[in-house]
Amino acid sequence: MSSYSSDSSDYSPKESDYEPEDDLLIEPMPDEYEVDSEFDSQELNPVPMSKNAGNRFIVFFWDRLLDSEKREPVELHESRIMHTEDHVLYCRQFNLYNETFNSDSMVDVLWSRQVLSSDLTRVIGQALCLESTKLSYAMDFLKKEPLLNFFTGGDISEVPIYRWRQYRDYTMMVDDGNNYGYPCMSLTFDEDAETGVGNIRQETNETHLEYLMRSERVIAAGPLHLCTELKDDPSSIPVGDLIMFNAKDREDAIDFVEEDPLAVAGLYKSMQVHFYNNLDVTGKFVAEHRLEEEPIHDMKEYLEMSGYPTSDEETPWR
């Protein structure tokens, strides 16, 4: 049976080598156990899958390559920071929908991350993960995205987009930081077929996965595929890898990428490593702004300011 998952993953562990110790086995609950009737129980329904699930796309763009005015690095950084709030709110608007509000939203923005320069002083690019039922919906989203409009005026012909087959093993879903440095991403691309790399990816994939799982520092990972309209199009071949992981510093990050079995085997023609900032494009996490004289205490008030339908009967407040 295929292990292809609903969120575009093409890998899931089929068996485990974990064996529980005898003294840790959980005893069955006695039959005479009764629930305290003093408390009312409430049956909760499982969270339904998003209506936009089906295809996961990764978008990268580098400010310097898209900037038509050829600004200096510092000016470019300052200009793009001015448009970051518009970017966040634009993504949140697509992420917020239900049966009565914004129901025509056809894209989920799973995450958006600012790519940092090697000295960590400037933002030099953006990486986004989009989920949608069709490639055309993702492209429509990008055409009106504020940052891309600032750089290109809506022309996304030079913006690379890939299918992402994210691995679903729980050992590759650790938290950002996770007591091990700072979140970092590696973007690697394969050598061209004519260079004679042969079947390196297929032959080394198992050791590659084992390397990532045993590291206990991978936030998310998976191969990048050519972006086709249909998920099962045979021409959507793997062309690289995107791995997000925790690293103590830049040298540690580079060592981690270079020691990956795929890199050691000579699969990649290019490898980039960057630390990143994670933007809250979900809008679910609101904290007080401690630098302001009057910090925001009321989450509902803040969400109203951000355009959320707090008066909508389908938006619960507890």
C-alpha positions in Angstrom: 0.0 0.0 0.0 1.3 3.5 -0.8 2.7 5.5 2.0 1.9 8.8 0.2 0.2 11.0 2.7 -2.5 13.6 2.2 -0.1 16.5 2.8 2.0 15.5 -0.2 4.5 13.4 1.7 5.9 10.4 -0.1 7.5 8.8 3.0 6.2 7.4 6.2 7.8 4.7 8.5 6.3 1.3 7.9 7.7 -0.4 10.9 9.5 0.5 14.1 12.5 -1.1 15.9 11.1 0.1 19.2 10.5 -2.6 21.8 8.8 -1.6 25.1 10.3 -2.8 28.3 8.1 -5.2 30.3 8.0 -3.0 33.4 6.7 -0.1 31.3 3.7 -1.9 29.8 0.5 -0.2 30.7 -1.9 -2.4 32.6 -5.5 -2.6 31.3 -8.0 -0.4 33.1 -10.2 -2.2 35.6 -13.8 -2.8 34.7 -15.1 -1.2 37.8 -13.5 2.1 36.9 -16.2 4.8 36.5 -16.1 8.3 35.3 -16.9 10.9 38.0 -20.4 12.0 37.0 -19.8 15.4 38.7 -18.1 16.7 35.6 -19.8 16.9 32.3 -18.0 15.3 29.4 -17.9 16.8 25.9 -17.2 14.8 22.8 -14.9 16.7 20.5 -14.9 16.1 16.7 -11.5 15.7 15.0 -10.1 18.7 13.2 -11.1 18.3 9.6 -8.6 18.3 6.8 -8.3 21.6 5.1 -10.3 22.0 1.9 -7.1 23.2 0.3 -5.0 20.1 1.1 -3.6 18.0 -1.7 -0.5 19.7 -3.1 2.4 21.3 -1.2 4.4 23.9 -3.0 7.7 25.6 -2.0 8.4 29.1 -3.2 11.8 30.8 -2.9 12.8 34.3 -4.0 16.0 36.3 -3.4 15.5 40.0 -3.1 18.7 41.0 -5.0 17.8 38.8 -8.0 14.2 40.2 -8.3 15.0 43.9 -7.5 14.5 45.7 -10.8 15.9 49.0 -9.3 19.2 47.4 -8.2 19.2 48.9 -4.7 22.1 48.7 -2.3 21.9 45.8 0.2 21.0 47.9 3.2 18.4 49.9 1.3 16.9 46.8 -0.1 16.7 45.3 3.4 15.0 48.4 4.8 12.6 48.6 1.9 11.4 45.0 2.1 11.0 45.3 5.9 8.5 48.0 5.3 6.4 45.6 3.3 6.6 42.7 5.8 3.4 43.6 7.7 1.5 43.7 4.4 2.9 40.2 3.6 1.9 38.8 6.9 -1.7 40.2 6.8 -2.1 39.0 3.2 -1.1 35.4 4.2 -3.4 35.5 7.2 -6.3 36.6 5.1 -5.8 33.5 3.0 -5.5 31.3 6.0 -8.7 32.5 7.7 -11.9 31.1 6.2 -14.9 29.1 7.1 -18.4 28.5 5.6 -19.4 32.1 6.1 -16.2 34.1 5.9 -13.7 34.2 3.0 -14.9 30.8 1.8 -13.3 31.4 -1.7 -9.8 31.2 -0.3 -8.1 28.4 -2.2 -4.6 28.5 -0.7 -3.3 27.7 2.8 0.0 29.4 3.7 1.6 26.8 6.0 4.7 28.9 6.8 6.6 31.9 5.6 10.3 32.4 6.6 12.7 35.3 6.1 16.0 34.1 4.8 18.9 35.9 6.6 22.3 36.9 5.4 25.3 35.0 6.7 26.1 37.7 9.2 22.5 37.7 10.4 22.1 41.4 9.9 19.8 41.5 6.9 16.9 39.7 5.3 17.9 38.7 1.8 15.0 36.5 0.7 11.8 34.6 1.5 10.7 31.0 1.6 7.0 30.1 1.6 5.1 26.8 1.9 1.7 26.8 0.2 -0.9 24.1 0.1 -3.6 24.1 -2.5 -5.6 21.7 -4.7 -4.3 23.3 -7.9 -1.1 24.9 -9.0 -3.0 27.7 -10.7 -4.4 28.8 -7.3 -0.9 29.0 -5.8 0.2 31.1 -8.8 -2.7 33.5 -8.4 -1.8 33.9 -4.8 1.8 34.8 -5.7 0.8 37.4 -8.3 -0.8 39.6 -5.7 1.6 38.9 -2.8 2.8 42.3 -1.5 6.6 41.5 -1.3 6.6 40.1 -4.9 4.6 43.0 -6.1 7.1 45.4 -4.5 10.0 43.6 -6.3 8.4 42.7 -9.6 5.1 44.5 -10.0 3.3 41.1 -10.1 5.5 39.4 -12.7 6.3 36.0 -11.1 7.9 34.5 -14.2 11.3 34.5 -12.5 10.1 33.2 -9.2 11.0 29.5 -8.7 8.3 27.1 -7.3 8.6 23.4 -6.6 6.5 20.6 -5.3 7.6 19.5 -1.9 7.3 15.9 -0.7 7.7 16.4 3.1 8.8 13.4 5.2 6.3 12.6 7.8 8.4 10.7 10.4 7.9 12.3 13.8 11.7 12.3 14.4 11.9 14.9 11.7 9.4 17.3 13.3 11.3 18.8 16.2 10.7 22.3 17.4 12.6 25.4 16.2 15.6 25.8 18.5 14.7 22.7 20.6 17.6 23.5 23.0 20.0 23.1 20.1 20.9 26.4 18.7 18.8 28.2 16.1 16.6 27.3 13.1 18.4 27.0 9.8 17.5 25.8 6.3 19.6 24.1 3.6 18.6 24.4 0.0 20.4 21.9 -2.3 20.1 21.1 -6.0 21.1 18.0 -7.8 23.8 17.7 -10.5 22.4 17.6 -14.0 21.8 14.1 -15.4 24.5 14.5 -18.1 27.1 14.8 -15.4 26.7 11.1 -14.6 25.2 11.1 -11.1 23.2 8.1 -12.1 21.0 6.7 -9.4 22.7 8.3 -6.4 19.5 9.6 -5.0 17.7 6.3 -5.1 20.7 4.3 -3.9 21.5 6.7 -1.0 18.0 7.6 0.1 17.8 5.1 3.0 21.0 6.2 4.6 20.0 9.9 4.0 16.8 9.3 5.9 18.6 7.5 8.7 21.1 10.4 9.0 18.3 12.9 9.3 16.3 10.9 11.8 19.3 10.0 14.1 20.3 13.7 14.2 17.3 14.6 16.3 17.5 18.2 15.0 15.4 18.2 11.9 12.4 20.5 11.9 11.1 19.5 8.5 12.6 17.9 5.4 11.9 16.5 2.0 12.9 16.5 -1.7 12.0 19.3 -4.1 10.3 18.1 -7.3 9.7 19.9 -10.6 6.4 21.7 -10.3 3.7 20.1 -12.5 0.0 20.7 -12.6 -0.7 17.1 -11.5 0.9 15.5 -8.5 1.4 12.1 -10.1 2.9 13.5 -13.3 6.0 11.3 -14.1 7.9 14.4 -15.3 7.8 15.8 -11.7 11.2 14.4 -10.9 13.2 15.3 -7.7 15.7 18.1 -8.4 16.9 18.9 -4.9 16.2 18.9 -1.2 14.9 21.4 1.4 15.9 20.6 5.0 15.1 22.8 8.0 17.1 22.0 11.1 18.6 23.4 14.3 22.3 24.4 14.4 24.5 26.0 17.0 26.2 28.3 14.5 26.9 28.6 10.8 29.9 26.3 10.9 27.8 23.6 12.6 25.1 24.1 10.0 27.5 23.7 7.1 29.0 20.6 8.7 25.6 19.0 9.0 24.7 19.6 5.4 28.1 18.5 4.0 28.0 15.3 6.0 24.6 14.3 4.6 25.1 11.0 2.7 23.5 12.5 -0.4 26.1 15.3 -0.3 29.0 12.9 0.4 27.9 10.7 -2.5 28.2 13.8 -4.8 24.6 14.3 -5.7 24.5 18.1 -5.3 25.8 20.8 -7.6 24.9 23.6 -5.2 24.3 23.8 -1.5 23.1 26.9 0.4 22.7 27.3 4.2 20.8 30.1 5.8 19.4 30.9 9.2 15.8 32.2 9.1 13.1 34.1 10.9 9.7 32.4 11.1 6.8 34.8 10.5 3.4 34.2 12.2 1.2 34.0 9.1 -1.4 31.9 10.9 -2.4 34.7 13.3 -3.0 32.1 16.0 -0.3 33.3 18.4 -0.6 36.7 19.9 1.7 38.1 22.5 1.9 41.5 24.3 4.0 44.1 22.7 6.2 44.8 25.6 7.9 47.8 24.0 4.7 49.8 23.8 3.4 51.9 26.7 0.0 50.2 26.5 0.5 46.5 25.6 -2.3 44.6 24.0 -4.0 42.4 26.5 -7.1 41.4 24.6 -6.5 38.9 21.9 -9.9 39.4 20.5 -9.3 43.1 20.1 -6.0 42.5 18.4 -7.6 40.0 15.9 -10.3 42.5 15.1 -7.6 45.0 14.2 -6.1 42.3 11.9 -9.4 41.8 10.1 -10.5 38.6 11.8 -14.3 38.0 11.9 -14.6 37.9 15.7 -18.4 38.5 15.5 -18.8 35.5 13.2 -20.8 32.8 15.0 -18.5 30.1 13.6 -15.4 31.8 15.2 -15.4 30.3 18.7 -14.1 32.3 21.7 -13.3 30.5 24.9 
